[in-house]
Amino acid sequence: MAKTCIFTGKKAVFGNRKKYRGKAKYLGGVGKKILGTSRRKFKPNLQKVLCMVDGEAKRVWVSASAIRSGLVVKPVKVQPFEKVNV
């Protein structure tokens, strides 16, 4: 399966890279001309994170924006006050 964020659905998208020559009009030239275009890929910032998915801990691809916005719930490693010997 391709790398996609399970919370936001972000994945790589395609676009164009354009190559120019010439001088811009506002700098005194006759304008920029496009020499050619080639395809490129815009990749999201995906991190592999251990988080709770459907009640169980899984290691999944998550976007950094989902982590910052609080969509990711990380599992509790040690239950608080579970094994206290007094």
PDB file with SEQRES, HELIX, SHEET and CRYST1 records, atoms N, CA, C and O in Angstrom:
SEQRES   1 A   86  MET ALA LYS THR CYS ILE PHE THR GLY LYS LYS ALA VAL          
SEQRES   2 A   86  PHE GLY ASN ARG LYS LYS TYR ARG GLY LYS ALA LYS TYR          
SEQRES   3 A   86  LEU GLY GLY VAL GLY LYS LYS ILE LEU GLY THR SER ARG          
SEQRES   4 A   86  ARG LYS PHE LYS PRO ASN LEU GLN LYS VAL LEU CYS MET          
SEQRES   5 A   86  VAL ASP GLY GLU ALA LYS ARG VAL TRP VAL SER ALA SER          
SEQRES   6 A   86  ALA ILE ARG SER GLY LEU VAL VAL LYS PRO VAL LYS VAL          
SEQRES   7 A   86  GLN PRO PHE GLU LYS VAL ASN VAL                              
HELIX    1 AA1 LYS A   25  LEU A   27  5                                   3    
HELIX    2 AA2 ALA A   64  SER A   69  1                                   6    
SHEET    1 AA1 2 VAL A  13  ARG A  21  0                                        
SHEET    2 AA1 2 LYS A  33  PHE A  42 -1                                        
SHEET    1 AA2 2 LEU A  46  VAL A  53  0                                        
SHEET    2 AA2 2 GLU A  56  SER A  63 -1                                        
CRYST1    1.000    1.000    1.000  90.00  90.00  90.00 P 1           1          
ATOM      1  N   MET A   1       0.837  -1.178   0.000  1.00  0.00           N  
ATOM      2  CA  MET A   1       0.000   0.000   0.000  1.00  0.00           C  
ATOM      3  C   MET A   1       0.884   1.244   0.000  1.00  0.00           C  
ATOM      4  O   MET A   1       1.942   1.257   0.630  1.00  0.00           O  
ATOM      5  N   ALA A   2       0.456   2.277  -0.699  1.00  0.00           N  
ATOM      6  CA  ALA A   2       1.238   3.505  -0.791  1.00  0.00           C  
ATOM      7  C   ALA A   2       1.224   4.231   0.545  1.00  0.00           C  
ATOM      8  O   ALA A   2       0.341   4.018   1.377  1.00  0.00           O  
ATOM      9  N   LYS A   3       2.218   5.091   0.736  1.00  0.00           N  
ATOM     10  CA  LYS A   3       2.303   5.858   1.976  1.00  0.00           C  
ATOM     11  C   LYS A   3       1.232   6.933   1.991  1.00  0.00           C  
ATOM     12  O   LYS A   3       1.294   7.883   1.211  1.00  0.00           O  
ATOM     13  N   THR A   4       0.253   6.791   2.872  1.00  0.00           N  
ATOM     14  CA  THR A   4      -0.774   7.807   3.063  1.00  0.00           C  
ATOM     15  C   THR A   4      -1.017   7.963   4.551  1.00  0.00           C  
ATOM     16  O   THR A   4      -0.879   7.008   5.316  1.00  0.00           O  
ATOM     17  N   CYS A   5      -1.379   9.163   4.955  1.00  0.00           N  
ATOM     18  CA  CYS A   5      -1.712   9.419   6.350  1.00  0.00           C  
ATOM     19  C   CYS A   5      -3.074   8.808   6.634  1.00  0.00           C  
ATOM     20  O   CYS A   5      -4.023   9.046   5.887  1.00  0.00           O  
ATOM     21  N   ILE A   6      -3.188   8.025   7.702  1.00  0.00           N  
ATOM     22  CA  ILE A   6      -4.462   7.367   7.979  1.00  0.00           C  
ATOM     23  C   ILE A   6      -5.473   8.323   8.589  1.00  0.00           C  
ATOM     24  O   ILE A   6      -6.666   8.018   8.603  1.00  0.00           O  
ATOM     25  N   PHE A   7      -5.030   9.477   9.097  1.00  0.00           N  
ATOM     26  CA  PHE A   7      -5.954  10.437   9.706  1.00  0.00           C  
ATOM     27  C   PHE A   7      -6.417  11.498   8.719  1.00  0.00           C  
ATOM     28  O   PHE A   7      -7.606  11.815   8.671  1.00  0.00           O  
ATOM     29  N   THR A   8      -5.500  12.055   7.929  1.00  0.00           N  
ATOM     30  CA  THR A   8      -5.850  13.143   7.021  1.00  0.00           C  
ATOM     31  C   THR A   8      -5.973  12.691   5.573  1.00  0.00           C  
ATOM     32  O   THR A   8      -6.557  13.408   4.760  1.00  0.00           O  
ATOM     33  N   GLY A   9      -5.439  11.522   5.225  1.00  0.00           N  
ATOM     34  CA  GLY A   9      -5.502  11.043   3.851  1.00  0.00           C  
ATOM     35  C   GLY A   9      -4.485  11.678   2.928  1.00  0.00           C  
ATOM     36  O   GLY A   9      -4.588  11.537   1.709  1.00  0.00           O  
ATOM     37  N   LYS A  10      -3.495  12.381   3.487  1.00  0.00           N  
ATOM     38  CA  LYS A  10      -2.483  13.025   2.646  1.00  0.00           C  
ATOM     39  C   LYS A  10      -1.613  11.971   1.983  1.00  0.00           C  
ATOM     40  O   LYS A  10      -1.240  10.973   2.598  1.00  0.00           O  
ATOM     41  N   LYS A  11      -1.294  12.216   0.705  1.00  0.00           N  
ATOM     42  CA  LYS A  11      -0.400  11.337  -0.040  1.00  0.00           C  
ATOM     43  C   LYS A  11       0.339  12.173  -1.066  1.00  0.00           C  
ATOM     44  O   LYS A  11       0.073  13.366  -1.212  1.00  0.00           O  
ATOM     45  N   ALA A  12       1.264  11.550  -1.774  1.00  0.00           N  
ATOM     46  CA  ALA A  12       2.049  12.274  -2.763  1.00  0.00           C  
ATOM     47  C   ALA A  12       1.153  12.659  -3.936  1.00  0.00           C  
ATOM     48  O   ALA A  12       0.339  11.859  -4.396  1.00  0.00           O  
ATOM     49  N   VAL A  13       1.313  13.900  -4.418  1.00  0.00           N  
ATOM     50  CA  VAL A  13       0.577  14.365  -5.587  1.00  0.00           C  
ATOM     51  C   VAL A  13       1.583  14.842  -6.627  1.00  0.00           C  
ATOM     52  O   VAL A  13       2.719  15.182  -6.296  1.00  0.00           O  
ATOM     53  N   PHE A  14       1.156  14.862  -7.884  1.00  0.00           N  
ATOM     54  CA  PHE A  14       2.050  15.208  -8.973  1.00  0.00           C  
ATOM     55  C   PHE A  14       1.763  16.608  -9.488  1.00  0.00           C  
ATOM     56  O   PHE A  14       0.634  17.093  -9.420  1.00  0.00           O  
ATOM     57  N   GLY A  15       2.797  17.243 -10.001  1.00  0.00           N  
ATOM     58  CA  GLY A  15       2.673  18.566 -10.590  1.00  0.00           C  
ATOM     59  C   GLY A  15       3.726  18.729 -11.669  1.00  0.00           C  
ATOM     60  O   GLY A  15       4.310  17.750 -12.135  1.00  0.00           O  
ATOM     61  N   ASN A  16       3.963  19.966 -12.060  1.00  0.00           N  
ATOM     62  CA  ASN A  16       4.932  20.249 -13.115  1.00  0.00           C  
ATOM     63  C   ASN A  16       6.076  21.098 -12.595  1.00  0.00           C  
ATOM     64  O   ASN A  16       5.892  21.961 -11.737  1.00  0.00           O  
ATOM     65  N   ARG A  17       7.264  20.839 -13.132  1.00  0.00           N  
ATOM     66  CA  ARG A  17       8.421  21.697 -12.910  1.00  0.00           C  
ATOM     67  C   ARG A  17       8.675  22.407 -14.232  1.00  0.00           C  
ATOM     68  O   ARG A  17       8.842  21.763 -15.268  1.00  0.00           O  
ATOM     69  N   LYS A  18       8.705  23.730 -14.195  1.00  0.00           N  
ATOM     70  CA  LYS A  18       8.882  24.500 -15.424  1.00  0.00           C  
ATOM     71  C   LYS A  18      10.274  25.107 -15.462  1.00  0.00           C  
ATOM     72  O   LYS A  18      10.789  25.576 -14.448  1.00  0.00           O  
ATOM     73  N   LYS A  19      10.876  25.090 -16.650  1.00  0.00           N  
ATOM     74  CA  LYS A  19      12.201  25.683 -16.842  1.00  0.00           C  
ATOM     75  C   LYS A  19      12.036  26.931 -17.690  1.00  0.00           C  
ATOM     76  O   LYS A  19      11.405  26.902 -18.747  1.00  0.00           O  
ATOM     77  N   TYR A  20      12.619  28.048 -17.205  1.00  0.00           N  
ATOM     78  CA  TYR A  20      12.456  29.343 -17.861  1.00  0.00           C  
ATOM     79  C   TYR A  20      13.783  29.868 -18.386  1.00  0.00           C  
ATOM     80  O   TYR A  20      14.847  29.471 -17.913  1.00  0.00           O  
ATOM     81  N   ARG A  21      13.716  30.759 -19.362  1.00  0.00           N  
ATOM     82  CA  ARG A  21      14.859  31.563 -19.758  1.00  0.00           C  
ATOM     83  C   ARG A  21      14.364  32.966 -20.041  1.00  0.00           C  
ATOM     84  O   ARG A  21      13.179  33.178 -20.298  1.00  0.00           O  
ATOM     85  N   GLY A  22      15.268  33.911 -19.993  1.00  0.00           N  
ATOM     86  CA  GLY A  22      14.905  35.285 -20.262  1.00  0.00           C  
ATOM     87  C   GLY A  22      14.879  36.121 -18.995  1.00  0.00           C  
ATOM     88  O   GLY A  22      15.120  35.628 -17.893  1.00  0.00           O  
ATOM     89  N   LYS A  23      14.581  37.394 -19.179  1.00  0.00           N  
ATOM     90  CA  LYS A  23      14.561  38.349 -18.077  1.00  0.00           C  
ATOM     91  C   LYS A  23      13.134  38.856 -17.890  1.00  0.00           C  
ATOM     92  O   LYS A  23      12.430  39.141 -18.859  1.00  0.00           O  
ATOM     93  N   ALA A  24      12.723  38.961 -16.635  1.00  0.00           N  
ATOM     94  CA  ALA A  24      11.366  39.400 -16.338  1.00  0.00           C  
ATOM     95  C   ALA A  24      11.135  40.824 -16.833  1.00  0.00           C  
ATOM     96  O   ALA A  24      12.059  41.634 -16.902  1.00  0.00           O  
ATOM     97  N   LYS A  25       9.872  41.110 -17.177  1.00  0.00           N  
ATOM     98  CA  LYS A  25       9.535  42.431 -17.721  1.00  0.00           C  
ATOM     99  C   LYS A  25       9.794  43.546 -16.720  1.00  0.00           C  
ATOM    100  O   LYS A  25      10.267  44.623 -17.084  1.00  0.00           O  
ATOM    101  N   TYR A  26       9.479  43.278 -15.442  1.00  0.00           N  
ATOM    102  CA  TYR A  26       9.664  44.331 -14.443  1.00  0.00           C  
ATOM    103  C   TYR A  26      11.135  44.630 -14.187  1.00  0.00           C  
ATOM    104  O   TYR A  26      11.459  45.635 -13.553  1.00  0.00           O  
ATOM    105  N   LEU A  27      12.039  43.765 -14.675  1.00  0.00           N  
ATOM    106  CA  LEU A  27      13.469  44.021 -14.560  1.00  0.00           C  
ATOM    107  C   LEU A  27      14.043  44.628 -15.835  1.00  0.00           C  
ATOM    108  O   LEU A  27      15.248  44.863 -15.927  1.00  0.00           O  
ATOM    109  N   GLY A  28      13.184  44.882 -16.816  1.00  0.00           N  
ATOM    110  CA  GLY A  28      13.643  45.511 -18.045  1.00  0.00           C  
ATOM    111  C   GLY A  28      13.783  44.573 -19.220  1.00  0.00           C  
ATOM    112  O   GLY A  28      14.257  44.985 -20.278  1.00  0.00           O  
ATOM    113  N   GLY A  29      13.384  43.324 -19.064  1.00  0.00           N  
ATOM    114  CA  GLY A  29      13.503  42.370 -20.167  1.00  0.00           C  
ATOM    115  C   GLY A  29      12.225  42.306 -20.989  1.00  0.00           C  
ATOM    116  O   GLY A  29      11.307  43.103 -20.796  1.00  0.00           O  
ATOM    117  N   VAL A  30      12.179  41.342 -21.914  1.00  0.00           N  
ATOM    118  CA  VAL A  30      11.007  41.172 -22.766  1.00  0.00           C  
ATOM    119  C   VAL A  30      10.057  40.112 -22.221  1.00  0.00           C  
ATOM    120  O   VAL A  30       9.025  39.839 -22.833  1.00  0.00           O  
ATOM    121  N   GLY A  31      10.386  39.517 -21.089  1.00  0.00           N  
ATOM    122  CA  GLY A  31       9.522  38.512 -20.462  1.00  0.00           C  
ATOM    123  C   GLY A  31      10.173  37.152 -20.444  1.00  0.00           C  
ATOM    124  O   GLY A  31      11.047  36.857 -21.259  1.00  0.00           O  
ATOM    125  N   LYS A  32       9.743  36.320 -19.507  1.00  0.00           N  
ATOM    126  CA  LYS A  32      10.308  34.986 -19.391  1.00  0.00           C  
ATOM    127  C   LYS A  32       9.596  34.022 -20.328  1.00  0.00           C  
ATOM    128  O   LYS A  32       8.381  34.104 -20.508  1.00  0.00           O  
ATOM    129  N   LYS A  33      10.347  33.117 -20.919  1.00  0.00           N  
ATOM    130  CA  LYS A  33       9.803  32.107 -21.820  1.00  0.00           C  
ATOM    131  C   LYS A  33       9.978  30.735 -21.173  1.00  0.00           C  
ATOM    132  O   LYS A  33      10.984  30.470 -20.515  1.00  0.00           O  
ATOM    133  N   ILE A  34       8.985  29.868 -21.367  1.00  0.00           N  
ATOM    134  CA  ILE A  34       9.072  28.509 -20.836  1.00  0.00           C  
ATOM    135  C   ILE A  34       9.813  27.634 -21.845  1.00  0.00           C  
ATOM    136  O   ILE A  34       9.407  27.521 -23.002  1.00  0.00           O  
ATOM    137  N   LEU A  35      10.911  27.013 -21.390  1.00  0.00           N  
ATOM    138  CA  LEU A  35      11.678  26.116 -22.250  1.00  0.00           C  
ATOM    139  C   LEU A  35      11.084  24.725 -22.258  1.00  0.00           C  
ATOM    140  O   LEU A  35      11.082  24.057 -23.292  1.00  0.00           O  
ATOM    141  N   GLY A  36      10.580  24.280 -21.123  1.00  0.00           N  
ATOM    142  CA  GLY A  36      10.023  22.935 -21.062  1.00  0.00           C  
ATOM    143  C   GLY A  36       9.436  22.666 -19.697  1.00  0.00           C  
ATOM    144  O   GLY A  36       9.695  23.390 -18.736  1.00  0.00           O  
ATOM    145  N   THR A  37       8.641  21.615 -19.627  1.00  0.00           N  
ATOM    146  CA  THR A  37       8.058  21.192 -18.356  1.00  0.00           C  
ATOM    147  C   THR A  37       8.392  19.725 -18.139  1.00  0.00           C  
ATOM    148  O   THR A  37       8.503  18.950 -19.088  1.00  0.00           O  
ATOM    149  N   SER A  38       8.546  19.364 -16.889  1.00  0.00           N  
ATOM    150  CA  SER A  38       8.739  17.965 -16.540  1.00  0.00           C  
ATOM    151  C   SER A  38       7.921  17.682 -15.291  1.00  0.00           C  
ATOM    152  O   SER A  38       7.627  18.590 -14.514  1.00  0.00           O  
ATOM    153  N   ARG A  39       7.563  16.444 -15.106  1.00  0.00           N  
ATOM    154  CA  ARG A  39       6.712  16.063 -13.987  1.00  0.00           C  
ATOM    155  C   ARG A  39       7.536  15.985 -12.709  1.00  0.00           C  
ATOM    156  O   ARG A  39       8.709  15.614 -12.736  1.00  0.00           O  
ATOM    157  N   ARG A  40       6.916  16.338 -11.599  1.00  0.00           N  
ATOM    158  CA  ARG A  40       7.559  16.225 -10.293  1.00  0.00           C  
ATOM    159  C   ARG A  40       6.533  15.766  -9.281  1.00  0.00           C  
ATOM    160  O   ARG A  40       5.336  15.730  -9.566  1.00  0.00           O  
ATOM    161  N   LYS A  41       7.010  15.412  -8.090  1.00  0.00           N  
ATOM    162  CA  LYS A  41       6.141  14.869  -7.047  1.00  0.00           C  
ATOM    163  C   LYS A  41       6.227  15.739  -5.807  1.00  0.00           C  
ATOM    164  O   LYS A  41       7.319  16.086  -5.358  1.00  0.00           O  
ATOM    165  N   PHE A  42       5.071  16.092  -5.252  1.00  0.00           N  
ATOM    166  CA  PHE A  42       4.993  16.809  -3.986  1.00  0.00           C  
ATOM    167  C   PHE A  42       4.715  15.774  -2.901  1.00  0.00           C  
ATOM    168  O   PHE A  42       3.656  15.147  -2.891  1.00  0.00           O  
ATOM    169  N   LYS A  43       5.676  15.596  -1.983  1.00  0.00           N  
ATOM    170  CA  LYS A  43       5.536  14.567  -0.952  1.00  0.00           C  
ATOM    171  C   LYS A  43       5.147  15.193   0.381  1.00  0.00           C  
ATOM    172  O   LYS A  43       5.728  16.206   0.768  1.00  0.00           O  
ATOM    173  N   PRO A  44       4.174  14.615   1.097  1.00  0.00           N  
ATOM    174  CA  PRO A  44       3.826  15.131   2.424  1.00  0.00           C  
ATOM    175  C   PRO A  44       4.857  14.684   3.449  1.00  0.00           C  
ATOM    176  O   PRO A  44       5.615  13.742   3.220  1.00  0.00           O  
ATOM    177  N   ASN A  45       4.873  15.372   4.577  1.00  0.00           N  
ATOM    178  CA  ASN A  45       5.809  15.044   5.651  1.00  0.00           C  
ATOM    179  C   ASN A  45       5.197  13.926   6.497  1.00  0.00           C  
ATOM    180  O   ASN A  45       4.490  14.191   7.469  1.00  0.00           O  
ATOM    181  N   LEU A  46       5.473  12.676   6.119  1.00  0.00           N  
ATOM    182  CA  LEU A  46       4.903  11.519   6.812  1.00  0.00           C  
ATOM    183  C   LEU A  46       5.916  10.916   7.774  1.00  0.00           C  
ATOM    184  O   LEU A  46       7.096  10.779   7.451  1.00  0.00           O  
ATOM    185  N   GLN A  47       5.442  10.563   8.949  1.00  0.00           N  
ATOM    186  CA  GLN A  47       6.269   9.947   9.987  1.00  0.00           C  
ATOM    187  C   GLN A  47       5.640   8.609  10.366  1.00  0.00           C  
ATOM    188  O   GLN A  47       4.417   8.467  10.360  1.00  0.00           O  
ATOM    189  N   LYS A  48       6.480   7.630  10.697  1.00  0.00           N  
ATOM    190  CA  LYS A  48       5.979   6.348  11.166  1.00  0.00           C  
ATOM    191  C   LYS A  48       5.842   6.431  12.679  1.00  0.00           C  
ATOM    192  O   LYS A  48       6.835   6.590  13.389  1.00  0.00           O  
ATOM    193  N   VAL A  49       4.599   6.322  13.178  1.00  0.00           N  
ATOM    194  CA  VAL A  49       4.308   6.589  14.583  1.00  0.00           C  
ATOM    195  C   VAL A  49       3.506   5.435  15.156  1.00  0.00           C  
ATOM    196  O   VAL A  49       2.651   4.864  14.479  1.00  0.00           O  
ATOM    197  N   LEU A  50       3.785   5.093  16.407  1.00  0.00           N  
ATOM    198  CA  LEU A  50       2.990   4.117  17.135  1.00  0.00           C  
ATOM    199  C   LEU A  50       1.813   4.845  17.759  1.00  0.00           C  
ATOM    200  O   LEU A  50       1.997   5.709  18.616  1.00  0.00           O  
ATOM    201  N   CYS A  51       0.599   4.500  17.331  1.00  0.00           N  
ATOM    202  CA  CYS A  51      -0.574   5.191  17.852  1.00  0.00           C  
ATOM    203  C   CYS A  51      -1.730   4.212  17.971  1.00  0.00           C  
ATOM    204  O   CYS A  51      -1.669   3.089  17.469  1.00  0.00           O  
ATOM    205  N   MET A  52      -2.783   4.655  18.643  1.00  0.00           N  
ATOM    206  CA  MET A  52      -3.958   3.825  18.854  1.00  0.00           C  
ATOM    207  C   MET A  52      -4.878   3.941  17.639  1.00  0.00           C  
ATOM    208  O   MET A  52      -5.326   5.031  17.283  1.00  0.00           O  
ATOM    209  N   VAL A  53      -5.153   2.790  17.008  1.00  0.00           N  
ATOM    210  CA  VAL A  53      -6.062   2.726  15.871  1.00  0.00           C  
ATOM    211  C   VAL A  53      -7.067   1.614  16.152  1.00  0.00           C  
ATOM    212  O   VAL A  53      -6.690   0.451  16.289  1.00  0.00           O  
ATOM    213  N   ASP A  54      -8.330   1.969  16.237  1.00  0.00           N  
ATOM    214  CA  ASP A  54      -9.411   1.012  16.535  1.00  0.00           C  
ATOM    215  C   ASP A  54      -9.158   0.243  17.825  1.00  0.00           C  
ATOM    216  O   ASP A  54      -9.429  -0.956  17.895  1.00  0.00           O  
ATOM    217  N   GLY A  55      -8.643   0.917  18.840  1.00  0.00           N  
ATOM    218  CA  GLY A  55      -8.454   0.301  20.147  1.00  0.00           C  
ATOM    219  C   GLY A  55      -7.182  -0.502  20.321  1.00  0.00           C  
ATOM    220  O   GLY A  55      -6.961  -1.049  21.401  1.00  0.00           O  
ATOM    221  N   GLU A  56      -6.343  -0.597  19.316  1.00  0.00           N  
ATOM    222  CA  GLU A  56      -5.083  -1.330  19.458  1.00  0.00           C  
ATOM    223  C   GLU A  56      -3.930  -0.480  18.945  1.00  0.00           C  
ATOM    224  O   GLU A  56      -4.108   0.392  18.095  1.00  0.00           O  
ATOM    225  N   ALA A  57      -2.741  -0.754  19.481  1.00  0.00           N  
ATOM    226  CA  ALA A  57      -1.558   0.022  19.122  1.00  0.00           C  
ATOM    227  C   ALA A  57      -0.998  -0.494  17.803  1.00  0.00           C  
ATOM    228  O   ALA A  57      -0.710  -1.682  17.661  1.00  0.00           O  
ATOM    229  N   LYS A  58      -0.848   0.411  16.841  1.00  0.00           N  
ATOM    230  CA  LYS A  58      -0.290   0.058  15.537  1.00  0.00           C  
ATOM    231  C   LYS A  58       0.750   1.084  15.148  1.00  0.00           C  
ATOM    232  O   LYS A  58       0.670   2.245  15.549  1.00  0.00           O  
ATOM    233  N   ARG A  59       1.737   0.651  14.357  1.00  0.00           N  
ATOM    234  CA  ARG A  59       2.740   1.573  13.816  1.00  0.00           C  
ATOM    235  C   ARG A  59       2.296   1.918  12.399  1.00  0.00           C  
ATOM    236  O   ARG A  59       2.308   1.067  11.510  1.00  0.00           O  
ATOM    237  N   VAL A  60       1.903   3.178  12.198  1.00  0.00           N  
ATOM    238  CA  VAL A  60       1.319   3.601  10.927  1.00  0.00           C  
ATOM    239  C   VAL A  60       1.958   4.904  10.455  1.00  0.00           C  
ATOM    240  O   VAL A  60       2.634   5.593  11.218  1.00  0.00           O  
ATOM    241  N   TRP A  61       1.731   5.228   9.180  1.00  0.00           N  
ATOM    242  CA  TRP A  61       2.204   6.483   8.605  1.00  0.00           C  
ATOM    243  C   TRP A  61       1.229   7.592   8.966  1.00  0.00           C  
ATOM    244  O   TRP A  61       0.028   7.476   8.726  1.00  0.00           O  
ATOM    245  N   VAL A  62       1.759   8.680   9.551  1.00  0.00           N  
ATOM    246  CA  VAL A  62       0.940   9.810   9.986  1.00  0.00           C  
ATOM    247  C   VAL A  62       1.625  11.094   9.528  1.00  0.00           C  
ATOM    248  O   VAL A  62       2.847  11.209   9.620  1.00  0.00           O  
ATOM    249  N   SER A  63       0.849  12.058   9.038  1.00  0.00           N  
ATOM    250  CA  SER A  63       1.432  13.326   8.621  1.00  0.00           C  
ATOM    251  C   SER A  63       1.801  14.155   9.841  1.00  0.00           C  
ATOM    252  O   SER A  63       1.185  14.039  10.901  1.00  0.00           O  
ATOM    253  N   ALA A  64       2.815  14.992   9.672  1.00  0.00           N  
ATOM    254  CA  ALA A  64       3.282  15.830  10.779  1.00  0.00           C  
ATOM    255  C   ALA A  64       2.203  16.811  11.208  1.00  0.00           C  
ATOM    256  O   ALA A  64       2.121  17.163  12.385  1.00  0.00           O  
ATOM    257  N   SER A  65       1.368  17.261  10.265  1.00  0.00           N  
ATOM    258  CA  SER A  65       0.293  18.184  10.630  1.00  0.00           C  
ATOM    259  C   SER A  65      -0.753  17.501  11.498  1.00  0.00           C  
ATOM    260  O   SER A  65      -1.357  18.154  12.349  1.00  0.00           O  
ATOM    261  N   ALA A  66      -0.986  16.196  11.306  1.00  0.00           N  
ATOM    262  CA  ALA A  66      -1.922  15.459  12.153  1.00  0.00           C  
ATOM    263  C   ALA A  66      -1.356  15.283  13.561  1.00  0.00           C  
ATOM    264  O   ALA A  66      -2.103  15.316  14.539  1.00  0.00           O  
ATOM    265  N   ILE A  67      -0.044  15.097  13.667  1.00  0.00           N  
ATOM    266  CA  ILE A  67       0.589  14.971  14.983  1.00  0.00           C  
ATOM    267  C   ILE A  67       0.487  16.288  15.731  1.00  0.00           C  
ATOM    268  O   ILE A  67       0.143  16.304  16.913  1.00  0.00           O  
ATOM    269  N   ARG A  68       0.789  17.416  15.043  1.00  0.00           N  
ATOM    270  CA  ARG A  68       0.743  18.724  15.677  1.00  0.00           C  
ATOM    271  C   ARG A  68      -0.667  19.127  16.071  1.00  0.00           C  
ATOM    272  O   ARG A  68      -0.856  19.792  17.089  1.00  0.00           O  
ATOM    273  N   SER A  69      -1.661  18.736  15.283  1.00  0.00           N  
ATOM    274  CA  SER A  69      -3.033  19.159  15.563  1.00  0.00           C  
ATOM    275  C   SER A  69      -3.710  18.299  16.620  1.00  0.00           C  
ATOM    276  O   SER A  69      -4.825  18.609  17.038  1.00  0.00           O  
ATOM    277  N   GLY A  70      -3.055  17.213  17.067  1.00  0.00           N  
ATOM    278  CA  GLY A  70      -3.609  16.405  18.147  1.00  0.00           C  
ATOM    279  C   GLY A  70      -4.513  15.279  17.693  1.00  0.00           C  
ATOM    280  O   GLY A  70      -5.245  14.726  18.514  1.00  0.00           O  
ATOM    281  N   LEU A  71      -4.492  14.914  16.415  1.00  0.00           N  
ATOM    282  CA  LEU A  71      -5.325  13.811  15.938  1.00  0.00           C  
ATOM    283  C   LEU A  71      -4.776  12.456  16.373  1.00  0.00           C  
ATOM    284  O   LEU A  71      -5.517  11.476  16.440  1.00  0.00           O  
ATOM    285  N   VAL A  72      -3.480  12.402  16.666  1.00  0.00           N  
ATOM    286  CA  VAL A  72      -2.823  11.139  17.015  1.00  0.00           C  
ATOM    287  C   VAL A  72      -2.903  10.924  18.519  1.00  0.00           C  
ATOM    288  O   VAL A  72      -2.520  11.793  19.302  1.00  0.00           O  
ATOM    289  N   VAL A  73      -3.406   9.752  18.916  1.00  0.00           N  
ATOM    290  CA  VAL A  73      -3.449   9.374  20.332  1.00  0.00           C  
ATOM    291  C   VAL A  73      -2.440   8.262  20.521  1.00  0.00           C  
ATOM    292  O   VAL A  73      -2.592   7.169  19.975  1.00  0.00           O  
ATOM    293  N   LYS A  74      -1.405   8.549  21.302  1.00  0.00           N  
ATOM    294  CA  LYS A  74      -0.356   7.555  21.515  1.00  0.00           C  
ATOM    295  C   LYS A  74      -0.755   6.619  22.661  1.00  0.00           C  
ATOM    296  O   LYS A  74      -1.436   7.042  23.595  1.00  0.00           O  
ATOM    297  N   PRO A  75      -0.338   5.356  22.597  1.00  0.00           N  
ATOM    298  CA  PRO A  75      -0.703   4.420  23.656  1.00  0.00           C  
ATOM    299  C   PRO A  75       0.024   4.723  24.954  1.00  0.00           C  
ATOM    300  O   PRO A  75       1.139   5.245  24.949  1.00  0.00           O  
ATOM    301  N   VAL A  76      -0.623   4.389  26.074  1.00  0.00           N  
ATOM    302  CA  VAL A  76      -0.016   4.561  27.391  1.00  0.00           C  
ATOM    303  C   VAL A  76       0.906   3.387  27.612  1.00  0.00           C  
ATOM    304  O   VAL A  76       0.469   2.237  27.566  1.00  0.00           O  
ATOM    305  N   LYS A  77       2.196   3.663  27.856  1.00  0.00           N  
ATOM    306  CA  LYS A  77       3.167   2.586  27.996  1.00  0.00           C  
ATOM    307  C   LYS A  77       3.040   1.900  29.353  1.00  0.00           C  
ATOM    308  O   LYS A  77       3.097   0.673  29.435  1.00  0.00           O  
ATOM    309  N   VAL A  78       2.871   2.676  30.408  1.00  0.00           N  
ATOM    310  CA  VAL A  78       2.715   2.119  31.750  1.00  0.00           C  
ATOM    311  C   VAL A  78       1.479   2.765  32.361  1.00  0.00           C  
ATOM    312  O   VAL A  78       1.363   3.990  32.396  1.00  0.00           O  
ATOM    313  N   GLN A  79       0.565   1.943  32.839  1.00  0.00           N  
ATOM    314  CA  GLN A  79      -0.623   2.482  33.498  1.00  0.00           C  
ATOM    315  C   GLN A  79      -0.207   3.164  34.794  1.00  0.00           C  
ATOM    316  O   GLN A  79       0.582   2.602  35.554  1.00  0.00           O  
ATOM    317  N   PRO A  80      -0.714   4.349  35.062  1.00  0.00           N  
ATOM    318  CA  PRO A  80      -0.311   5.037  36.289  1.00  0.00           C  
ATOM    319  C   PRO A  80      -0.823   4.298  37.533  1.00  0.00           C  
ATOM    320  O   PRO A  80      -1.967   3.847  37.575  1.00  0.00           O  
ATOM    321  N   PHE A  81       0.043   4.187  38.535  1.00  0.00           N  
ATOM    322  CA  PHE A  81      -0.258   3.551  39.815  1.00  0.00           C  
ATOM    323  C   PHE A  81      -0.683   2.102  39.669  1.00  0.00           C  
ATOM    324  O   PHE A  81      -1.491   1.601  40.452  1.00  0.00           O  
ATOM    325  N   GLU A  82      -0.133   1.426  38.659  1.00  0.00           N  
ATOM    326  CA  GLU A  82      -0.537   0.054  38.461  1.00  0.00           C  
ATOM    327  C   GLU A  82       0.169  -0.888  39.421  1.00  0.00           C  
ATOM    328  O   GLU A  82      -0.477  -1.691  40.094  1.00  0.00           O  
ATOM    329  N   LYS A  83       1.500  -0.793  39.487  1.00  0.00           N  
ATOM    330  CA  LYS A  83       2.264  -1.728  40.337  1.00  0.00           C  
ATOM    331  C   LYS A  83       3.028  -0.926  41.386  1.00  0.00           C  
ATOM    332  O   LYS A  83       4.244  -0.757  41.287  1.00  0.00           O  
ATOM    333  N   VAL A  84       2.318  -0.443  42.375  1.00  0.00           N  
ATOM    334  CA  VAL A  84       2.948   0.309  43.449  1.00  0.00           C  
ATOM    335  C   VAL A  84       3.058  -0.610  44.659  1.00  0.00           C  
ATOM    336  O   VAL A  84       2.052  -1.064  45.204  1.00  0.00           O  
ATOM    337  N   ASN A  85       4.289  -0.875  45.070  1.00  0.00           N  
ATOM    338  CA  ASN A  85       4.528  -1.718  46.256  1.00  0.00           C  
ATOM    339  C   ASN A  85       4.773  -0.809  47.448  1.00  0.00           C  
ATOM    340  O   ASN A  85       5.780  -0.105  47.512  1.00  0.00           O  
ATOM    341  N   VAL A  86       3.835  -0.834  48.396  1.00  0.00           N  
ATOM    342  CA  VAL A  86       3.960   0.026  49.566  1.00  0.00           C  
ATOM    343  C   VAL A  86       4.354  -0.792  50.755  1.00  0.00           C  
ATOM    344  O   VAL A  86       4.513  -0.252  51.850  1.00  0.00           O  
TER     345      VAL A  86                                                      
END                                                                             
